[in-house]
Amino acid sequence: MEMASRALDQALWNQLGVGFDALKRVFPEAAWLVVQLVMEKEYVLSFQVKAYDFDIWRRGYLSSDEFWKKRVLRYVYNIRKHEEIQDVRGFYSEKFGVVF
């Protein structure tokens, strides 16, 4: 899925939540859910979460802050250089101006 904008706004988090939800419905027995977005045809942003953590968040037993900041794992891969970005926090800070 291609990113529609460069902003990490509520629309993006909603899009990721819908992606996790769709995967959970299609693959109900999956242990992990992974949604990947392509940014500027250069980076793959990967968001991974345990299906169990997604379920308890959807049921209201986890706050959104706890879920998105502590349970969703983020990885970044540079497509052009064929390498994983090691400093994910630095990447998000540089590209989006946020630290999580």
Biotite code that builds the C-alpha atoms (Angstrom):
import biotite.structure as struc

atoms = struc.array([
    struc.Atom([0.000, 0.000, 0.000], chain_id="A", res_id=1, res_name="MET", atom_name="CA", element="C"),
    struc.Atom([1.387, 3.393, -0.964], chain_id="A", res_id=2, res_name="GLU", atom_name="CA", element="C"),
    struc.Atom([1.299, 6.172, 1.619], chain_id="A", res_id=3, res_name="MET", atom_name="CA", element="C"),
    struc.Atom([-1.146, 8.909, 0.665], chain_id="A", res_id=4, res_name="ALA", atom_name="CA", element="C"),
    struc.Atom([0.716, 11.637, 2.533], chain_id="A", res_id=5, res_name="SER", atom_name="CA", element="C"),
    struc.Atom([3.888, 12.202, 4.496], chain_id="A", res_id=6, res_name="ARG", atom_name="CA", element="C"),
    struc.Atom([1.987, 13.070, 7.690], chain_id="A", res_id=7, res_name="ALA", atom_name="CA", element="C"),
    struc.Atom([1.691, 10.756, 10.655], chain_id="A", res_id=8, res_name="LEU", atom_name="CA", element="C"),
    struc.Atom([-1.814, 11.964, 11.397], chain_id="A", res_id=9, res_name="ASP", atom_name="CA", element="C"),
    struc.Atom([-4.954, 10.275, 12.671], chain_id="A", res_id=10, res_name="GLN", atom_name="CA", element="C"),
    struc.Atom([-5.916, 9.230, 9.139], chain_id="A", res_id=11, res_name="ALA", atom_name="CA", element="C"),
    struc.Atom([-2.702, 7.180, 8.838], chain_id="A", res_id=12, res_name="LEU", atom_name="CA", element="C"),
    struc.Atom([-3.246, 5.437, 12.200], chain_id="A", res_id=13, res_name="TRP", atom_name="CA", element="C"),
    struc.Atom([-6.858, 4.715, 11.195], chain_id="A", res_id=14, res_name="ASN", atom_name="CA", element="C"),
    struc.Atom([-5.613, 3.245, 7.903], chain_id="A", res_id=15, res_name="GLN", atom_name="CA", element="C"),
    struc.Atom([-3.192, 0.975, 9.775], chain_id="A", res_id=16, res_name="LEU", atom_name="CA", element="C"),
    struc.Atom([-5.949, -0.077, 12.202], chain_id="A", res_id=17, res_name="GLY", atom_name="CA", element="C"),
    struc.Atom([-8.216, -0.980, 9.279], chain_id="A", res_id=18, res_name="VAL", atom_name="CA", element="C"),
    struc.Atom([-5.344, -2.970, 7.761], chain_id="A", res_id=19, res_name="GLY", atom_name="CA", element="C"),
    struc.Atom([-4.819, -4.914, 11.000], chain_id="A", res_id=20, res_name="PHE", atom_name="CA", element="C"),
    struc.Atom([-8.568, -5.513, 11.267], chain_id="A", res_id=21, res_name="ASP", atom_name="CA", element="C"),
    struc.Atom([-8.804, -6.803, 7.686], chain_id="A", res_id=22, res_name="ALA", atom_name="CA", element="C"),
    struc.Atom([-5.882, -9.172, 8.229], chain_id="A", res_id=23, res_name="LEU", atom_name="CA", element="C"),
    struc.Atom([-7.447, -10.453, 11.444], chain_id="A", res_id=24, res_name="LYS", atom_name="CA", element="C"),
    struc.Atom([-10.709, -11.216, 9.601], chain_id="A", res_id=25, res_name="ARG", atom_name="CA", element="C"),
    struc.Atom([-8.963, -12.927, 6.659], chain_id="A", res_id=26, res_name="VAL", atom_name="CA", element="C"),
    struc.Atom([-6.457, -14.816, 8.822], chain_id="A", res_id=27, res_name="PHE", atom_name="CA", element="C"),
    struc.Atom([-8.178, -15.288, 12.209], chain_id="A", res_id=28, res_name="PRO", atom_name="CA", element="C"),
    struc.Atom([-5.574, -17.782, 13.437], chain_id="A", res_id=29, res_name="GLU", atom_name="CA", element="C"),
    struc.Atom([-2.531, -15.615, 12.640], chain_id="A", res_id=30, res_name="ALA", atom_name="CA", element="C"),
    struc.Atom([-0.234, -14.935, 15.586], chain_id="A", res_id=31, res_name="ALA", atom_name="CA", element="C"),
    struc.Atom([1.151, -11.666, 14.147], chain_id="A", res_id=32, res_name="TRP", atom_name="CA", element="C"),
    struc.Atom([-0.329, -9.002, 11.885], chain_id="A", res_id=33, res_name="LEU", atom_name="CA", element="C"),
    struc.Atom([1.870, -6.921, 9.562], chain_id="A", res_id=34, res_name="VAL", atom_name="CA", element="C"),
    struc.Atom([0.929, -3.841, 7.559], chain_id="A", res_id=35, res_name="VAL", atom_name="CA", element="C"),
    struc.Atom([3.513, -2.264, 5.262], chain_id="A", res_id=36, res_name="GLN", atom_name="CA", element="C"),
    struc.Atom([3.404, 1.102, 3.533], chain_id="A", res_id=37, res_name="LEU", atom_name="CA", element="C"),
    struc.Atom([5.697, 2.326, 0.779], chain_id="A", res_id=38, res_name="VAL", atom_name="CA", element="C"),
    struc.Atom([6.908, 5.902, 1.261], chain_id="A", res_id=39, res_name="MET", atom_name="CA", element="C"),
    struc.Atom([8.239, 7.910, -1.667], chain_id="A", res_id=40, res_name="GLU", atom_name="CA", element="C"),
    struc.Atom([9.066, 4.662, -3.518], chain_id="A", res_id=41, res_name="LYS", atom_name="CA", element="C"),
    struc.Atom([12.170, 4.502, -1.331], chain_id="A", res_id=42, res_name="GLU", atom_name="CA", element="C"),
    struc.Atom([11.163, 3.236, 2.108], chain_id="A", res_id=43, res_name="TYR", atom_name="CA", element="C"),
    struc.Atom([8.973, 0.412, 3.350], chain_id="A", res_id=44, res_name="VAL", atom_name="CA", element="C"),
    struc.Atom([7.432, 1.241, 6.720], chain_id="A", res_id=45, res_name="LEU", atom_name="CA", element="C"),
    struc.Atom([6.469, -1.935, 8.520], chain_id="A", res_id=46, res_name="SER", atom_name="CA", element="C"),
    struc.Atom([4.045, -2.049, 11.450], chain_id="A", res_id=47, res_name="PHE", atom_name="CA", element="C"),
    struc.Atom([3.820, -5.377, 13.275], chain_id="A", res_id=48, res_name="GLN", atom_name="CA", element="C"),
    struc.Atom([1.661, -6.394, 16.221], chain_id="A", res_id=49, res_name="VAL", atom_name="CA", element="C"),
    struc.Atom([0.734, -9.596, 17.992], chain_id="A", res_id=50, res_name="LYS", atom_name="CA", element="C"),
    struc.Atom([-2.816, -10.548, 17.066], chain_id="A", res_id=51, res_name="ALA", atom_name="CA", element="C"),
    struc.Atom([-3.578, -10.961, 20.784], chain_id="A", res_id=52, res_name="TYR", atom_name="CA", element="C"),
    struc.Atom([-2.494, -7.377, 21.536], chain_id="A", res_id=53, res_name="ASP", atom_name="CA", element="C"),
    struc.Atom([-4.630, -6.139, 18.641], chain_id="A", res_id=54, res_name="PHE", atom_name="CA", element="C"),
    struc.Atom([-7.639, -8.042, 20.023], chain_id="A", res_id=55, res_name="ASP", atom_name="CA", element="C"),
    struc.Atom([-7.322, -6.660, 23.543], chain_id="A", res_id=56, res_name="ILE", atom_name="CA", element="C"),
    struc.Atom([-6.869, -3.123, 22.174], chain_id="A", res_id=57, res_name="TRP", atom_name="CA", element="C"),
    struc.Atom([-9.996, -3.481, 19.999], chain_id="A", res_id=58, res_name="ARG", atom_name="CA", element="C"),
    struc.Atom([-11.946, -4.674, 23.052], chain_id="A", res_id=59, res_name="ARG", atom_name="CA", element="C"),
    struc.Atom([-10.865, -1.588, 25.005], chain_id="A", res_id=60, res_name="GLY", atom_name="CA", element="C"),
    struc.Atom([-8.463, -3.257, 27.444], chain_id="A", res_id=61, res_name="TYR", atom_name="CA", element="C"),
    struc.Atom([-5.466, -1.291, 26.140], chain_id="A", res_id=62, res_name="LEU", atom_name="CA", element="C"),
    struc.Atom([-5.314, 2.446, 25.641], chain_id="A", res_id=63, res_name="SER", atom_name="CA", element="C"),
    struc.Atom([-4.454, 3.685, 22.158], chain_id="A", res_id=64, res_name="SER", atom_name="CA", element="C"),
    struc.Atom([-1.282, 5.218, 23.562], chain_id="A", res_id=65, res_name="ASP", atom_name="CA", element="C"),
    struc.Atom([-0.200, 1.897, 25.094], chain_id="A", res_id=66, res_name="GLU", atom_name="CA", element="C"),
    struc.Atom([-1.085, -0.003, 21.925], chain_id="A", res_id=67, res_name="PHE", atom_name="CA", element="C"),
    struc.Atom([0.500, 2.243, 19.288], chain_id="A", res_id=68, res_name="TRP", atom_name="CA", element="C"),
    struc.Atom([3.588, 3.257, 21.271], chain_id="A", res_id=69, res_name="LYS", atom_name="CA", element="C"),
    struc.Atom([4.431, 0.039, 23.110], chain_id="A", res_id=70, res_name="LYS", atom_name="CA", element="C"),
    struc.Atom([2.815, -2.911, 21.317], chain_id="A", res_id=71, res_name="ARG", atom_name="CA", element="C"),
    struc.Atom([3.180, -2.029, 17.619], chain_id="A", res_id=72, res_name="VAL", atom_name="CA", element="C"),
    struc.Atom([6.707, -2.726, 16.395], chain_id="A", res_id=73, res_name="LEU", atom_name="CA", element="C"),
    struc.Atom([8.050, -0.497, 13.639], chain_id="A", res_id=74, res_name="ARG", atom_name="CA", element="C"),
    struc.Atom([10.704, -1.332, 11.076], chain_id="A", res_id=75, res_name="TYR", atom_name="CA", element="C"),
    struc.Atom([11.966, 0.691, 8.132], chain_id="A", res_id=76, res_name="VAL", atom_name="CA", element="C"),
    struc.Atom([13.622, -0.748, 5.034], chain_id="A", res_id=77, res_name="TYR", atom_name="CA", element="C"),
    struc.Atom([15.370, 1.310, 2.352], chain_id="A", res_id=78, res_name="ASN", atom_name="CA", element="C"),
    struc.Atom([14.316, -0.206, -0.989], chain_id="A", res_id=79, res_name="ILE", atom_name="CA", element="C"),
    struc.Atom([16.966, 1.559, -3.058], chain_id="A", res_id=80, res_name="ARG", atom_name="CA", element="C"),
    struc.Atom([19.880, 0.620, -0.816], chain_id="A", res_id=81, res_name="LYS", atom_name="CA", element="C"),
    struc.Atom([18.476, -2.811, 0.077], chain_id="A", res_id=82, res_name="HIS", atom_name="CA", element="C"),
    struc.Atom([19.099, -2.327, 3.783], chain_id="A", res_id=83, res_name="GLU", atom_name="CA", element="C"),
    struc.Atom([17.187, -2.041, 7.026], chain_id="A", res_id=84, res_name="GLU", atom_name="CA", element="C"),
    struc.Atom([17.292, 1.329, 8.757], chain_id="A", res_id=85, res_name="ILE", atom_name="CA", element="C"),
    struc.Atom([18.800, 0.642, 12.169], chain_id="A", res_id=86, res_name="GLN", atom_name="CA", element="C"),
    struc.Atom([17.807, 3.928, 13.860], chain_id="A", res_id=87, res_name="ASP", atom_name="CA", element="C"),
    struc.Atom([14.034, 3.794, 13.442], chain_id="A", res_id=88, res_name="VAL", atom_name="CA", element="C"),
    struc.Atom([13.449, 6.524, 16.040], chain_id="A", res_id=89, res_name="ARG", atom_name="CA", element="C"),
    struc.Atom([15.889, 8.808, 14.250], chain_id="A", res_id=90, res_name="GLY", atom_name="CA", element="C"),
    struc.Atom([14.212, 8.073, 10.924], chain_id="A", res_id=91, res_name="PHE", atom_name="CA", element="C"),
    struc.Atom([10.756, 9.025, 12.234], chain_id="A", res_id=92, res_name="TYR", atom_name="CA", element="C"),
    struc.Atom([12.186, 12.112, 13.902], chain_id="A", res_id=93, res_name="SER", atom_name="CA", element="C"),
    struc.Atom([13.909, 13.257, 10.705], chain_id="A", res_id=94, res_name="GLU", atom_name="CA", element="C"),
    struc.Atom([11.116, 12.426, 8.242], chain_id="A", res_id=95, res_name="LYS", atom_name="CA", element="C"),
    struc.Atom([8.055, 13.269, 10.345], chain_id="A", res_id=96, res_name="PHE", atom_name="CA", element="C"),
    struc.Atom([9.308, 15.392, 13.232], chain_id="A", res_id=97, res_name="GLY", atom_name="CA", element="C"),
    struc.Atom([8.017, 12.938, 15.835], chain_id="A", res_id=98, res_name="VAL", atom_name="CA", element="C"),
    struc.Atom([9.639, 10.698, 18.395], chain_id="A", res_id=99, res_name="VAL", atom_name="CA", element="C"),
    struc.Atom([7.740, 7.724, 19.744], chain_id="A", res_id=100, res_name="PHE", atom_name="CA", element="C"),
])
